[in-house]
């Protein structure tokens, strides 16, 4: 049984157009498949060619508009988006600088490819590491965030007012989707997973659906006969 994430009502004041796709996956009895080897490379090349864009090529790139909306949302809760950008912006900047994204493992490569192709933050989590339901909320500054610094486990606290994902045990991702914690980080061997694709009002609803379809198709290819449960969430 998977539990749906909860969105704090205060998120509406920070990002009134927030909507997302929540995708739970049970691969306990799934087979073993493989992804197209060039999937991540193709997504990087797409970014380098200027994608994604509106259907009308004469209009401004919707990727830029969507990522600007994320920067605006980050500013509203006190973050500095140039220093701590949303995950989609961070990936995109890295590809534009280096021309590529190194492979990590097939699952991470898949959701990084989706993030790059659609300029959308995508998170992948080990569902069995969660204590209670995922909650997108505003921090009071006392929550615990487990991370690693110089090879050592350290505990940080988010800033009061910071948007965080958390569960009953503490913070799972700081500054909305900027930095994931180590406790719920997804590993290639995990069999129950949770993915969230997060969008704002400047991303077309159809593009969010396409991004979700790409992720689900890739998961089914990578793990044949896995069970996938998708749900749209919004403020």
TARA-V665559 format. One record per residue. N is the residue number from 1. PSI is psi as a letter, one per 30 degrees, with the letter a starting at -180 (* if undefined). Layout:
n:N psi:PSI
n:N psi:PSI
This chain:
n:1 psi:k
n:2 psi:k
n:3 psi:k
n:4 psi:k
n:5 psi:l
n:6 psi:k
n:7 psi:j
n:8 psi:k
n:9 psi:f
n:10 psi:f
n:11 psi:f
n:12 psi:e
n:13 psi:f
n:14 psi:e
n:15 psi:i
n:16 psi:f
n:17 psi:g
n:18 psi:k
n:19 psi:l
n:20 psi:l
n:21 psi:k
n:22 psi:k
n:23 psi:j
n:24 psi:k
n:25 psi:k
n:26 psi:j
n:27 psi:g
n:28 psi:e
n:29 psi:g
n:30 psi:l
n:31 psi:a
n:32 psi:j
n:33 psi:a
n:34 psi:l
n:35 psi:l
n:36 psi:k
n:37 psi:f
n:38 psi:g
n:39 psi:e
n:40 psi:e
n:41 psi:e
n:42 psi:e
n:43 psi:e
n:44 psi:e
n:45 psi:e
n:46 psi:e
n:47 psi:e
n:48 psi:f
n:49 psi:f
n:50 psi:g
n:51 psi:l
n:52 psi:l
n:53 psi:l
n:54 psi:l
n:55 psi:e
n:56 psi:j
n:57 psi:f
n:58 psi:f
n:59 psi:l
n:60 psi:k
n:61 psi:k
n:62 psi:f
n:63 psi:e
n:64 psi:e
n:65 psi:e
n:66 psi:e
n:67 psi:e
n:68 psi:e
n:69 psi:e
n:70 psi:e
n:71 psi:e
n:72 psi:e
n:73 psi:e
n:74 psi:e
n:75 psi:e
n:76 psi:e
n:77 psi:g
n:78 psi:g
n:79 psi:l
n:80 psi:j
n:81 psi:f
n:82 psi:f
n:83 psi:e
n:84 psi:i
n:85 psi:l
n:86 psi:l
n:87 psi:e
n:88 psi:e
n:89 psi:e
n:90 psi:e
n:91 psi:e
n:92 psi:e
n:93 psi:e
n:94 psi:e
n:95 psi:e
n:96 psi:f
n:97 psi:e
n:98 psi:f
n:99 psi:g
n:100 psi:l
n:101 psi:k
n:102 psi:k
n:103 psi:k
n:104 psi:d
n:105 psi:l
n:106 psi:e
n:107 psi:e
n:108 psi:e
n:109 psi:e
n:110 psi:e
n:111 psi:f
n:112 psi:e
n:113 psi:e
n:114 psi:e
n:115 psi:e
n:116 psi:e
n:117 psi:e
n:118 psi:g
n:119 psi:h
n:120 psi:k
n:121 psi:k
n:122 psi:k
n:123 psi:k
n:124 psi:k
n:125 psi:l
n:126 psi:j
n:127 psi:e
n:128 psi:f
n:129 psi:f
n:130 psi:k
n:131 psi:j
n:132 psi:a
n:133 psi:k
n:134 psi:k
n:135 psi:k
n:136 psi:j
n:137 psi:a
n:138 psi:k
n:139 psi:k
n:140 psi:f
n:141 psi:f
n:142 psi:f
n:143 psi:l
n:144 psi:k
n:145 psi:j
n:146 psi:k
n:147 psi:a
n:148 psi:k
n:149 psi:k
n:150 psi:h
n:151 psi:g
n:152 psi:k
n:153 psi:k
n:154 psi:l
n:155 psi:k
n:156 psi:l
n:157 psi:k
n:158 psi:l
n:159 psi:k
n:160 psi:k
n:161 psi:f
n:162 psi:k
n:163 psi:k
n:164 psi:l
n:165 psi:k
n:166 psi:l
n:167 psi:a
n:168 psi:f
n:169 psi:f
n:170 psi:a
n:171 psi:k
n:172 psi:f
n:173 psi:k
n:174 psi:l
n:175 psi:h
n:176 psi:d
n:177 psi:g
n:178 psi:e
n:179 psi:k
n:180 psi:k
n:181 psi:l
n:182 psi:f
n:183 psi:e
n:184 psi:g
n:185 psi:k
n:186 psi:k
n:187 psi:l
n:188 psi:f
n:189 psi:f
n:190 psi:k
n:191 psi:f
n:192 psi:k
n:193 psi:l
n:194 psi:k
n:195 psi:k
n:196 psi:k
n:197 psi:j
n:198 psi:k
n:199 psi:l
n:200 psi:a
n:201 psi:f
n:202 psi:f
n:203 psi:k
n:204 psi:k
n:205 psi:e
n:206 psi:e
n:207 psi:e
n:208 psi:e
n:209 psi:e
n:210 psi:e
n:211 psi:e
n:212 psi:e
n:213 psi:e
n:214 psi:e
n:215 psi:e
n:216 psi:e
n:217 psi:e
n:218 psi:e
n:219 psi:e
n:220 psi:e
n:221 psi:e
n:222 psi:e
n:223 psi:i
n:224 psi:k
n:225 psi:g
n:226 psi:l
n:227 psi:k
n:228 psi:k
n:229 psi:j
n:230 psi:k
n:231 psi:k
n:232 psi:k
n:233 psi:l
n:234 psi:l
n:235 psi:*
